[in-house]
Amino acid sequence: MILIKLNVQRIYYVVRFCIIVSSAAFVAQMFDLMFFQSTAPGPPQMLTLTEITDKNVLVTWKTPLEANGIIREYIVVLYYNGTNNISGTYSTNGNHLKKYISDLKPWTSYRVTVRGYTVDLGEEASSTFKSKEGGTTF
């Protein structure tokens, strides 16, 4: 088996085999099969939302079971729940497994997604929550 890495983005394996047919004329045929390995990470594990207030939430997660390379960063996207309208997009270093979001609106439903990034954007983990009711200001 031969491992070949092309342009740092795709890894594939080449398996070479030979079929020999016995006959009056000797015939041998070489074949190469290529198998590609995914470079996109699986979904982050154990996505947790804590410290939820009217303005803040702490988003934490564990590394994916299948990183498929070195995770360079995580992309955290905050959506208004029930829509695809993005409230905010945040990035963290691949070593940081949490993001503190501090620009929520009171009493609003949200959906949070987290994806790892190697050289490809990985599968997402998601969760929903509702921010707390805001305090009264006079």
Beta strands, then each sheet from edge to edge (+ up, - down):
strand 1: 2-6
strand 2: 10-21
strand 3: 27-37
strand 4: 45-50
strand 5: 57-62
strand 6: 73-80
strand 7: 86-93
strand 8: 98-101
strand 9: 109-117
strand 10: 121-130
sheet 1: 1+ 2- 3+
sheet 2: 4+ 5- 8+
sheet 3: 7+ 6- 9+ 10-
end
